[in-house]
Amino acid sequence: MIMLHFGRTGIFIAAWVLALMTILAPHRALSQAATVTAVVHGHVRDASGRPMANATVLLKRGTFEQTHAEPTETRHTDSEGRYRFEELRAGTYTLRAEMAGYVDAIVTPVNVIQNETTKVDLVLTLTKSTESQGASPKTPATGTPEQAPQFFDEPQFTVAGVTQATNSGGHGSDIVLRTTEALARATVSLSKESAGDSRAATSAAAEASLRDALARDPENFDANRQLGKLLVVSGKAAEGVPYLERASRLNPGDDDNSYELALAYADAGNPDRARTQARNLLLRRQEAQKDKADLHHLLGRIEERLGNPLEAVREYQRAAELDPSEPDLFDWGTQLLTHRALEPATAVFTKGNRLFPKSVRMLVALGVTWYARGSCDQATQYLVSASDLDPGNATPYLFLGKMQTVETALPEASVDRLGRFARLQPDSALANYYYAVGLWKQPGNQPSGSADSDTERSARVESLLLKAVHLDPKLGAAYLQLGILYSQRADFSRAISAYEQAIEVSPKEVSPQLDETLEEAHYRLAQAYQRTGDKIKAKEQLQLHDELAKKTKEDRERGRREIQEFVISLQNQNSVSQPQP
């Protein structure tokens, strides 16, 4: 037992300090409560969805690379794979889950908002060496080992396997696969943004001036080159080719003209000549030790059009290594995503997000890649972050909306952002439609057992859907959802009318890009006829559904067979240091 002895003065000072602490304590608690109130929680699971007990979860304000940032907080998951961080300040964080033998799961940015709870689920996948040899190297979930991989060294590809894209599972899994394919195609289309932004507006006056100069002097190198380049930029590549060819004959050693001629061949639909032209220029540049990223990026586009995905990936990677620009990293990642090399794609997009944190499309691509990997929660997190980064940009909302159409339960954050989309763009048919679907799939937001709440929600959903079809009378998916809503109310007359309208406005041409609206509308119309006792019409609609389903399945399988999947691994992963952002 420790005895403390104070004199009279000491007793007075101790009493004064104790009183002061008593006075200040409530104010300190109130101050902390005002700034330290947010919560981040979630689950850690493996690739099959099983909870990972005793996994290490780390949370850091900023990024783990920032040594000046605040200390890292650490938690360990319980037997159900749950973790929880409390009393956090608002801000941007990085979250990481670790476990021996598994690839680290990293989510960034995690936007923590004061007085709100943020849920983030993480997925750990086995490392390649663990699967094959039982080893457990420590690598991040993006497929990029902490000591490697290389984004700025010579490409070191090996093809670990080549398979054909297949459709496994039943109807539900096929819808998810079809949605994943649609999202991947939409992600690839975002690569056109940078090209469009970089092109100068066509000037009719400049074209006329150059043509006049060539009429006076047909052998003018600069005039031929400038007119050819202008036509290519204006979307008239075939017209531009003869002028660039003439400029090449006049000055065969001009690298800029040689590049523009290769680009013209590619845009004019002649990839074989484009590849020959580009490779000859590449050899010339390499001999002069003037290798540049733009040529490798062009070669990637050319190889992609020629149906050589592995060569395309090699070229896109080389372009990113020479110049890790946002377009080069994005196009490299989309090529991997398209051919379902999902772990390398995650690595590339994660690197792109780290280098270009203000790139909305990089966050969107990360979301799509994680969705393709089976993690809807992480996909939603990235798409929500993308929408928060630029609330006026429609792209993240459209991806969120498309993804939610096949999910049975939607995170509250997803529905909240779709509501913001509808408020920001009230005249967008898709904004109203996607928000309606989100509200319809969120019964958990209503008080349990409250009929009034359900009625109000149903009326709100109907209002949004009616507005959507008013804004776009050919939006078949909105008519389909109206039919579903009316069927839930047992109003089969209006449901039948809505389903028939969905069938009437939906495209009839079968293709891999055709969504499931037409197919599902026939099926649900058959159900509605069955409920009204019209068995003949029900049988007719079921037959139409079966015929359409067979055609769409055959066409989709044909399209999938044309896309070879390949798995890319990086050699000598532990022999080099991690590149710094």
VEXNU-714764 format. One line per 4 residues: number of its first residue (from 1); their letters; for each residue y, z, x of C-alpha. Coordinates in Angstrom, 1 decimal, padded with zeros to 4 digits. Example, Ala and Ser with C-alpha at 12.3 -4.5 7.8 and 13.67 -1.06 7.14 Angstrom:
<sites>
1> as> -004.5,007.8,012.3 ~ -001.1,007.1,013.7
</sites>
This chain:
<sites>
1> miml> 000.0,000.0,000.0 ~ 003.4,-001.0,001.4 ~ 006.3,001.5,000.9 ~ 009.9,000.2,000.9
5> hfgr> 012.6,002.8,001.8 ~ 016.2,002.0,000.9 ~ 019.3,004.1,001.6 ~ 021.9,004.5,-001.1
9> tgif> 023.7,001.3,000.0 ~ 020.4,-000.6,000.1 ~ 019.6,000.4,-003.4 ~ 022.9,-000.8,-004.6
13> iaaw> 022.5,-004.2,-002.9 ~ 019.0,-004.6,-004.2 ~ 020.1,-003.8,-007.7 ~ 023.0,-006.3,-007.5
17> vlal> 020.7,-009.1,-006.2 ~ 018.2,-008.4,-009.0 ~ 020.9,-008.5,-011.6 ~ 022.3,-011.8,-010.2
21> mtil> 018.8,-013.4,-010.2 ~ 018.3,-012.3,-013.8 ~ 021.6,-013.9,-014.8 ~ 020.9,-017.1,-013.0
25> aphr> 017.3,-017.5,-013.9 ~ 017.9,-018.9,-017.4 ~ 020.5,-021.4,-016.2 ~ 018.1,-022.6,-013.4
29> alsq> 015.3,-023.0,-016.0 ~ 017.6,-024.9,-018.3 ~ 018.8,-027.1,-015.5 ~ 015.2,-027.9,-014.5
33> aatv> 014.2,-028.5,-018.1 ~ 017.0,-031.0,-018.4 ~ 015.8,-033.1,-015.5 ~ 012.1,-032.3,-015.1
37> tavv> 010.5,-033.1,-018.4 ~ 008.5,-036.4,-018.1 ~ 004.7,-036.7,-017.9 ~ 002.4,-039.3,-016.5
41> hghv> -001.3,-039.1,-017.5 ~ -004.3,-041.3,-018.0 ~ -007.9,-042.0,-017.0 ~ -009.6,-043.3,-014.0
45> rdas> -012.7,-045.5,-014.7 ~ -015.0,-047.8,-012.9 ~ -015.2,-051.6,-013.6 ~ -017.8,-050.9,-016.4
49> grpm> -015.5,-048.4,-018.1 ~ -017.3,-045.2,-017.1 ~ -015.1,-042.2,-016.2 ~ -014.7,-041.4,-012.5
53> anat> -014.9,-037.6,-012.0 ~ -013.2,-036.0,-008.9 ~ -011.2,-039.2,-008.0 ~ -008.0,-038.5,-006.1
57> vllk> -004.8,-039.7,-007.9 ~ -001.6,-039.8,-005.9 ~ 001.9,-040.2,-007.4 ~ 005.0,-040.9,-005.3
61> rgtf> 008.6,-041.6,-006.2 ~ 009.4,-045.0,-004.8 ~ 006.5,-046.6,-002.8 ~ 004.0,-045.1,-000.3
65> eqth> 005.6,-047.3,002.4 ~ 008.9,-045.4,002.0 ~ 008.7,-042.6,004.5 ~ 012.1,-041.2,003.4
69> aept> 010.9,-040.8,-000.2 ~ 009.9,-037.6,-001.8 ~ 006.5,-036.0,-001.1 ~ 003.4,-037.4,-002.7
73> etrh> 001.9,-035.4,-005.5 ~ -001.9,-035.2,-005.7 ~ -004.3,-034.5,-008.6 ~ -008.1,-034.8,-009.0
77> tdse> -009.7,-036.2,-012.2 ~ -011.8,-033.9,-014.4 ~ -015.3,-034.7,-015.6 ~ -013.9,-037.2,-018.2
81> gryr> -011.9,-039.0,-015.5 ~ -008.6,-037.6,-016.7 ~ -005.5,-036.8,-014.6 ~ -002.1,-035.5,-015.5
85> feel> 001.3,-035.1,-013.7 ~ 003.9,-032.9,-015.4 ~ 007.5,-031.9,-014.9 ~ 008.5,-035.2,-013.4
89> ragt> 012.0,-036.5,-013.0 ~ 012.9,-039.8,-014.5 ~ 012.7,-042.8,-012.1 ~ 010.4,-045.4,-010.6
93> ytlr> 007.0,-044.2,-009.1 ~ 003.9,-045.7,-007.5 ~ 000.5,-044.5,-008.7 ~ -002.7,-044.7,-006.7
97> aema> -006.3,-043.7,-007.4 ~ -008.8,-043.3,-004.5 ~ -012.5,-042.6,-004.1 ~ -014.8,-043.2,-001.2
101> gyvd> -016.7,-046.5,-001.5 ~ -014.2,-047.9,-004.0 ~ -011.2,-050.2,-003.9 ~ -008.0,-048.2,-004.4
105> aivt> -006.2,-048.8,-007.8 ~ -002.5,-049.2,-007.3 ~ 000.1,-049.5,-010.1 ~ 003.7,-050.1,-009.3
109> pvnv> 006.3,-049.8,-010.6 ~ 005.5,-046.9,-013.0 ~ 008.8,-046.4,-015.0 ~ 009.1,-042.7,-015.9
113> iqne> 011.6,-042.0,-018.6 ~ 013.1,-038.6,-019.3 ~ 011.5,-036.6,-022.2 ~ 008.7,-039.3,-022.5
117> ttkv> 005.0,-039.3,-021.7 ~ 003.7,-042.4,-019.9 ~ 000.0,-043.2,-020.0 ~ -001.5,-045.3,-017.1
121> dlvl> -005.2,-045.9,-016.8 ~ -006.6,-047.1,-013.5 ~ -009.8,-049.0,-012.6 ~ -011.8,-048.5,-009.4
125> tltk> -014.1,-051.3,-008.3 ~ -016.8,-051.1,-005.6 ~ -015.8,-052.6,-002.2 ~ -017.7,-055.6,-001.0
129> stes> -019.4,-053.6,001.8 ~ -020.4,-050.9,-000.6 ~ -022.1,-053.4,-002.8 ~ -024.0,-055.1,000.0
133> qgas> -024.5,-052.5,002.6 ~ -023.7,-049.1,001.1 ~ -020.6,-048.6,003.3 ~ -017.4,-047.3,001.9
137> pktp> -014.3,-048.7,003.6 ~ -011.0,-047.6,002.1 ~ -009.2,-050.6,000.5 ~ -006.6,-051.0,-002.2
141> atgt> -007.6,-052.2,-005.6 ~ -005.8,-055.5,-005.0 ~ -008.6,-056.4,-002.6 ~ -006.3,-056.0,000.4
145> peqa> -007.6,-053.4,002.9 ~ -005.0,-051.0,004.2 ~ -005.4,-052.3,007.8 ~ -005.5,-055.9,006.4
149> pqff> -005.7,-058.5,004.9 ~ -003.6,-061.2,006.4 ~ -000.8,-062.9,004.6 ~ 000.9,-064.1,007.8
153> depq> -002.0,-065.0,010.1 ~ -004.1,-068.1,010.2 ~ -006.2,-068.6,007.0 ~ -009.6,-067.2,007.4
157> ftva> -011.5,-068.3,004.3 ~ -015.2,-068.2,003.6 ~ -016.6,-069.2,000.3 ~ -018.8,-066.3,-000.8
161> gvtq> -020.1,-068.0,-003.8 ~ -019.5,-070.9,-006.2 ~ -020.6,-070.7,-009.8 ~ -019.7,-072.4,-013.0
165> atns> -017.5,-070.7,-015.6 ~ -019.8,-069.4,-018.3 ~ -019.4,-067.8,-021.7 ~ -021.3,-064.6,-021.8
169> gghg> -021.5,-062.2,-024.7 ~ -021.0,-062.7,-028.4 ~ -018.1,-063.8,-030.6 ~ -015.8,-061.0,-029.6
173> sdiv> -016.3,-061.6,-025.9 ~ -015.7,-065.3,-026.4 ~ -012.3,-064.6,-028.1 ~ -011.3,-062.4,-025.2
177> lrtt> -012.4,-065.1,-022.7 ~ -010.5,-067.8,-024.7 ~ -007.4,-065.6,-024.7 ~ -007.7,-064.9,-021.0
181> eala> -007.9,-068.7,-020.3 ~ -004.9,-069.3,-022.5 ~ -002.9,-066.6,-020.7 ~ -003.9,-068.1,-017.3
185> ratv> -002.8,-071.5,-018.3 ~ 000.5,-070.1,-019.5 ~ 000.9,-068.3,-016.2 ~ 000.4,-071.5,-014.2
189> slsk> 003.1,-073.1,-016.4 ~ 005.6,-070.5,-015.1 ~ 005.4,-072.1,-011.7 ~ 007.5,-075.0,-013.0
193> esag> 010.5,-072.6,-013.4 ~ 011.4,-072.5,-009.7 ~ 011.1,-076.3,-009.4 ~ 013.3,-076.8,-012.4
197> dsra> 015.9,-074.4,-011.2 ~ 016.1,-076.0,-007.8 ~ 016.7,-079.5,-009.0 ~ 020.2,-080.9,-009.2
201> atsa> 021.4,-082.5,-012.4 ~ 021.1,-086.2,-012.5 ~ 024.3,-087.9,-011.8 ~ 024.6,-091.4,-013.4
205> aaea> 027.7,-092.0,-011.3 ~ 025.9,-091.2,-008.1 ~ 023.0,-093.5,-009.0 ~ 025.4,-096.4,-009.8
209> slrd> 027.2,-095.9,-006.6 ~ 024.0,-095.9,-004.5 ~ 022.8,-099.1,-006.3 ~ 026.1,-100.8,-005.5
213> alar> 025.8,-099.8,-001.9 ~ 022.3,-101.3,-001.7 ~ 023.5,-104.5,-003.4 ~ 025.9,-104.9,-000.5
217> dpen> 023.5,-103.8,002.2 ~ 019.8,-103.7,001.1 ~ 018.7,-102.4,004.6 ~ 020.9,-099.3,004.5
221> fdan> 018.5,-096.4,005.4 ~ 020.7,-093.6,004.0 ~ 021.4,-095.4,000.7 ~ 017.6,-096.2,000.2
225> rqlg> 016.6,-092.7,000.9 ~ 019.3,-091.0,-001.2 ~ 018.6,-093.3,-004.2 ~ 014.9,-092.8,-003.9
229> kllv> 015.3,-089.0,-003.7 ~ 017.7,-089.0,-006.6 ~ 015.3,-090.9,-008.8 ~ 012.4,-088.5,-007.9
233> vsgk> 014.5,-085.4,-008.7 ~ 015.5,-087.1,-012.0 ~ 011.9,-087.4,-013.0 ~ 011.7,-091.1,-012.2
237> aaeg> 009.3,-090.9,-009.2 ~ 007.7,-094.3,-009.8 ~ 011.2,-095.9,-009.6 ~ 012.0,-094.0,-006.5
241> vpyl> 008.9,-094.9,-004.5 ~ 010.1,-098.5,-003.4 ~ 013.4,-097.2,-002.1 ~ 011.7,-094.4,-000.1
245> eras> 009.1,-096.8,001.2 ~ 011.9,-099.2,002.4 ~ 013.6,-096.2,004.1 ~ 010.4,-095.3,005.8
249> rlnp> 010.0,-098.8,007.2 ~ 013.6,-098.7,008.4 ~ 013.2,-095.3,010.1 ~ 009.5,-094.2,010.2
253> gddd> 010.2,-091.2,012.3 ~ 012.5,-089.5,009.8 ~ 010.6,-086.3,008.7 ~ 012.8,-085.6,005.6
257> nsye> 012.2,-089.1,004.2 ~ 008.5,-088.9,005.0 ~ 008.2,-085.7,003.0 ~ 010.2,-087.1,000.1
261> lala> 007.9,-090.2,000.0 ~ 004.8,-087.9,-000.1 ~ 006.4,-086.0,-003.0 ~ 007.3,-089.2,-004.8
265> yada> 003.7,-090.4,-004.5 ~ 002.5,-087.1,-005.9 ~ 004.9,-087.1,-008.9 ~ 004.2,-090.8,-009.6
269> gnpd> 000.6,-090.1,-010.1 ~ -000.8,-091.3,-006.8 ~ -002.3,-088.2,-005.2 ~ -004.5,-090.1,-002.7
273> rart> -001.5,-091.9,-001.1 ~ 000.5,-088.6,-001.3 ~ -002.2,-086.8,000.6 ~ -002.4,-089.5,003.3
277> qarn> 001.4,-089.5,003.7 ~ 001.6,-085.7,003.8 ~ -001.2,-085.3,006.3 ~ 000.3,-087.9,008.7
281> lllr> 003.6,-086.0,008.5 ~ 001.7,-082.7,009.1 ~ 000.1,-084.1,012.3 ~ 003.5,-085.2,013.5
285> rqea> 005.1,-081.9,012.8 ~ 002.3,-079.9,014.4 ~ 002.6,-082.0,017.6 ~ 006.3,-081.2,017.6
289> qkdk> 005.5,-077.6,016.8 ~ 007.6,-077.8,013.7 ~ 005.2,-076.8,011.0 ~ 006.9,-075.9,007.7
293> adlh> 005.9,-074.2,004.5 ~ 007.2,-077.0,002.2 ~ 004.6,-079.5,003.3 ~ 001.7,-077.1,002.9
297> hllg> 003.0,-076.2,-000.6 ~ 003.1,-079.9,-001.4 ~ -000.4,-080.4,000.0 ~ -001.6,-077.6,-002.2
301> riee> -000.2,-079.4,-005.3 ~ -001.9,-082.6,-004.2 ~ -005.3,-081.1,-003.5 ~ -005.1,-079.3,-006.9
305> rlgn> -004.5,-082.7,-008.6 ~ -007.4,-084.2,-006.7 ~ -009.7,-081.5,-007.9 ~ -010.2,-079.7,-004.6
309> plea> -009.4,-076.0,-005.5 ~ -010.5,-074.4,-002.2 ~ -008.4,-076.8,-000.2 ~ -005.5,-076.2,-002.6
313> vrey> -005.8,-072.5,-002.0 ~ -005.9,-072.9,001.8 ~ -002.6,-074.9,001.7 ~ -000.9,-072.5,-000.7
317> qraa> -001.9,-069.6,001.5 ~ -000.6,-071.4,004.6 ~ 002.7,-072.1,003.0 ~ 003.0,-068.4,002.0
321> eldp> 002.2,-067.3,005.6 ~ 004.8,-069.6,007.1 ~ 007.4,-068.6,004.5 ~ 006.4,-065.8,002.1
325> sepd> 008.8,-067.0,-000.5 ~ 008.5,-066.1,-004.2 ~ 007.4,-069.6,-005.3 ~ 004.8,-069.9,-002.5
329> lfdw> 003.2,-066.6,-003.2 ~ 003.3,-067.2,-007.0 ~ 001.7,-070.7,-006.7 ~ -000.9,-069.3,-004.3
333> gtql> -001.8,-066.6,-006.8 ~ -001.9,-068.8,-009.8 ~ -004.4,-071.2,-008.1 ~ -006.7,-068.2,-007.4
337> lthr> -006.2,-066.9,-011.0 ~ -007.0,-070.3,-012.5 ~ -010.3,-070.4,-010.7 ~ -011.0,-066.8,-011.5
341> alep> -010.9,-065.5,-008.0 ~ -009.4,-062.4,-009.5 ~ -009.4,-059.9,-006.7 ~ -007.7,-062.2,-004.2
345> atav> -005.3,-063.2,-007.0 ~ -004.5,-059.5,-007.6 ~ -003.8,-059.1,-003.8 ~ -001.4,-062.0,-003.7
349> ftkg> 000.5,-061.0,-006.8 ~ 000.7,-057.4,-005.7 ~ 002.2,-058.6,-002.4 ~ 004.6,-060.8,-004.3
353> nrlf> 005.7,-057.9,-006.5 ~ 006.2,-055.8,-003.4 ~ 008.4,-058.4,-001.7 ~ 010.1,-059.6,-004.9
357> pksv> 010.4,-056.6,-007.2 ~ 012.9,-058.4,-009.4 ~ 010.6,-061.3,-010.1 ~ 009.6,-061.1,-013.8
361> rmlv> 006.9,-063.8,-013.5 ~ 005.2,-062.0,-010.7 ~ 004.8,-058.9,-012.9 ~ 003.6,-061.1,-015.7
365> algv> 001.0,-062.7,-013.4 ~ -000.2,-059.3,-012.3 ~ -000.6,-058.3,-016.0 ~ -002.6,-061.5,-016.8
369> twya> -004.8,-061.0,-013.7 ~ -005.6,-057.4,-014.7 ~ -006.4,-058.5,-018.2 ~ -008.7,-061.1,-016.8
373> rgsc> -010.4,-058.3,-014.8 ~ -011.0,-056.4,-018.0 ~ -008.2,-053.8,-017.8 ~ -006.0,-054.1,-020.9
377> dqat> -004.2,-050.8,-020.1 ~ -003.1,-051.9,-016.6 ~ -002.2,-055.4,-017.9 ~ 000.0,-053.8,-020.6
381> qylv> 001.7,-051.6,-018.0 ~ 002.7,-054.6,-015.9 ~ 003.9,-056.7,-018.9 ~ 005.9,-053.7,-020.2
385> sasd> 007.5,-053.3,-016.8 ~ 008.3,-057.0,-016.8 ~ 010.0,-056.8,-020.2 ~ 012.0,-053.7,-019.0
389> ldpg> 013.1,-055.6,-015.9 ~ 014.8,-058.3,-017.9 ~ 014.8,-057.4,-021.6 ~ 016.4,-060.7,-022.6
393> natp> 013.6,-062.8,-021.1 ~ 011.1,-063.8,-023.8 ~ 008.2,-064.5,-021.4 ~ 006.8,-061.0,-021.0
397> ylfl> 006.9,-060.4,-024.8 ~ 005.1,-063.7,-025.5 ~ 002.3,-062.7,-023.1 ~ 002.2,-059.2,-024.6
401> gkmq> 002.0,-060.7,-028.1 ~ -000.8,-063.2,-027.2 ~ -002.8,-060.4,-025.6 ~ -002.5,-058.0,-028.5
405> tvet> -003.8,-060.5,-031.0 ~ -007.4,-059.9,-029.8 ~ -007.1,-056.2,-029.1 ~ -008.1,-053.7,-031.8
409> alpe> -005.9,-050.8,-030.5 ~ -002.5,-051.3,-029.0 ~ -000.6,-049.0,-026.7 ~ 002.6,-047.6,-028.3
413> asvd> 004.6,-049.1,-025.4 ~ 003.4,-052.6,-026.3 ~ 004.4,-052.3,-029.9 ~ 007.8,-050.8,-029.0
417> rlgr> 008.6,-053.7,-026.7 ~ 007.6,-056.2,-029.3 ~ 009.9,-054.5,-031.7 ~ 012.7,-054.9,-029.1
421> farl> 011.8,-058.6,-028.9 ~ 012.2,-059.0,-032.6 ~ 015.6,-057.2,-032.5 ~ 016.9,-059.2,-029.6
425> qpds> 015.7,-062.5,-030.9 ~ 015.7,-062.2,-034.8 ~ 015.5,-066.0,-035.2 ~ 012.3,-066.4,-033.2
429> alan> 009.3,-067.0,-035.4 ~ 006.9,-065.7,-032.7 ~ 009.0,-062.6,-032.1 ~ 008.7,-061.7,-035.8
433> yyya> 005.0,-062.6,-035.9 ~ 003.9,-060.7,-032.8 ~ 005.8,-057.6,-033.9 ~ 004.2,-057.8,-037.4
437> vglw> 000.7,-057.9,-035.7 ~ 001.6,-055.0,-033.5 ~ 002.7,-052.9,-036.4 ~ -000.4,-053.9,-038.4
441> kqpg> -002.7,-052.7,-035.6 ~ -000.9,-049.4,-035.1 ~ -002.1,-047.2,-038.0 ~ -002.1,-044.2,-035.6
445> nqps> 001.7,-044.3,-035.7 ~ 001.6,-043.3,-039.4 ~ 000.9,-039.7,-040.7 ~ -002.7,-039.3,-041.4
449> gsad> -003.7,-039.9,-045.1 ~ -000.1,-040.8,-046.1 ~ -000.4,-043.6,-048.7 ~ 003.3,-044.0,-048.9
453> sdte> 003.5,-044.6,-045.1 ~ 000.8,-047.2,-045.2 ~ 002.5,-049.0,-048.1 ~ 005.8,-049.0,-046.3
457> rsar> 004.2,-050.3,-043.2 ~ 002.3,-053.0,-045.1 ~ 005.6,-054.1,-046.8 ~ 007.3,-054.2,-043.4
461> vesl> 004.5,-056.4,-041.9 ~ 004.6,-058.7,-044.9 ~ 008.4,-059.1,-044.6 ~ 008.2,-060.0,-040.9
465> llka> 005.4,-062.5,-041.5 ~ 007.2,-064.2,-044.3 ~ 010.3,-064.4,-042.1 ~ 008.1,-065.9,-039.3
469> vhld> 006.8,-068.7,-041.5 ~ 010.3,-069.4,-042.9 ~ 011.6,-069.8,-039.3 ~ 008.5,-072.0,-038.3
473> pklg> 006.6,-073.4,-041.3 ~ 003.9,-074.7,-038.9 ~ 003.1,-071.3,-037.5 ~ -000.5,-071.2,-038.7
477> aayl> -001.3,-067.8,-037.1 ~ 001.4,-066.2,-039.3 ~ -000.1,-067.6,-042.5 ~ -003.5,-066.4,-041.3
481> qlgi> -002.2,-062.9,-040.8 ~ -000.6,-063.0,-044.3 ~ -004.0,-063.9,-045.7 ~ -005.6,-061.0,-043.9
485> lysq> -002.9,-058.6,-045.2 ~ -003.3,-059.9,-048.8 ~ -007.1,-059.6,-048.5 ~ -006.7,-055.9,-047.5
489> radf> -004.7,-055.4,-050.7 ~ -007.5,-057.2,-052.7 ~ -004.9,-059.8,-053.7 ~ -007.3,-062.7,-053.2
493> srai> -005.3,-065.3,-055.0 ~ -002.4,-064.9,-052.6 ~ -004.9,-064.6,-049.7 ~ -006.5,-067.9,-050.5
497> saye> -003.2,-069.6,-050.7 ~ -002.2,-068.2,-047.3 ~ -005.5,-069.2,-045.7 ~ -005.2,-072.7,-047.1
501> qaie> -001.6,-073.0,-045.7 ~ -002.9,-071.8,-042.3 ~ -005.5,-074.6,-042.4 ~ -003.0,-077.2,-043.5
505> vspk> -000.5,-076.6,-040.7 ~ -002.9,-075.9,-037.9 ~ -003.7,-078.8,-035.4 ~ -007.0,-080.5,-036.2
509> evsp> -007.7,-082.0,-032.8 ~ -010.4,-080.0,-031.0 ~ -009.5,-079.1,-027.5 ~ -010.0,-076.2,-025.0
513> qlde> -006.3,-075.3,-025.7 ~ -006.8,-075.0,-029.5 ~ -006.5,-071.4,-030.5 ~ -008.8,-069.7,-033.0
517> tlee> -006.5,-069.9,-036.0 ~ -008.1,-072.9,-037.7 ~ -011.6,-071.6,-037.1 ~ -010.9,-068.1,-038.4
521> ahyr> -008.9,-069.4,-041.4 ~ -012.0,-071.3,-042.6 ~ -014.2,-068.3,-042.2 ~ -011.8,-065.9,-043.9
525> laqa> -011.2,-068.4,-046.7 ~ -015.0,-068.5,-047.3 ~ -015.0,-064.7,-047.5 ~ -012.1,-064.7,-050.0
529> yqrt> -013.9,-067.3,-052.2 ~ -017.1,-065.2,-052.0 ~ -015.1,-062.2,-053.3 ~ -013.7,-064.1,-056.2
533> gdki> -017.2,-065.4,-057.1 ~ -016.7,-069.1,-056.2 ~ -019.8,-069.5,-054.1 ~ -019.7,-073.3,-053.9
537> kake> -016.3,-073.3,-052.2 ~ -017.3,-070.4,-050.0 ~ -020.3,-072.4,-048.8 ~ -018.1,-075.4,-048.1
541> qlql> -015.7,-073.4,-046.0 ~ -018.5,-071.7,-044.1 ~ -019.9,-075.2,-043.3 ~ -016.5,-076.4,-042.1
545> hdel> -016.2,-073.2,-040.0 ~ -019.6,-073.8,-038.4 ~ -018.9,-077.4,-037.6 ~ -015.5,-076.6,-036.1
549> akkt> -017.0,-073.7,-034.1 ~ -019.7,-075.9,-032.6 ~ -017.2,-078.6,-031.6 ~ -014.7,-076.1,-030.1
553> kedr> -017.5,-074.3,-028.2 ~ -018.8,-077.6,-026.7 ~ -015.4,-078.7,-025.7 ~ -014.4,-075.3,-024.2
557> ergr> -017.7,-075.2,-022.2 ~ -017.0,-078.7,-020.9 ~ -013.5,-077.6,-019.8 ~ -014.9,-074.4,-018.2
561> reiq> -017.5,-076.4,-016.3 ~ -014.7,-078.4,-014.7 ~ -013.2,-075.2,-013.2 ~ -015.3,-074.0,-010.4
565> efvi> -015.1,-070.4,-009.7 ~ -015.0,-069.4,-006.1 ~ -014.8,-066.0,-004.4 ~ -012.7,-065.8,-001.3
569> slqn> -013.1,-063.2,001.4 ~ -011.1,-062.5,004.5 ~ -012.8,-062.2,007.8 ~ -012.1,-059.6,010.5
573> qnsv> -010.4,-057.4,008.0 ~ -010.2,-054.3,010.3 ~ -009.0,-056.1,013.4 ~ -005.4,-056.5,012.5
577> sqpq> -002.5,-054.4,011.3 ~ -001.2,-054.5,007.7 ~ 001.8,-056.7,007.3 ~ 005.0,-055.0,006.5
581> p> 007.0,-056.0,003.4
</sites>
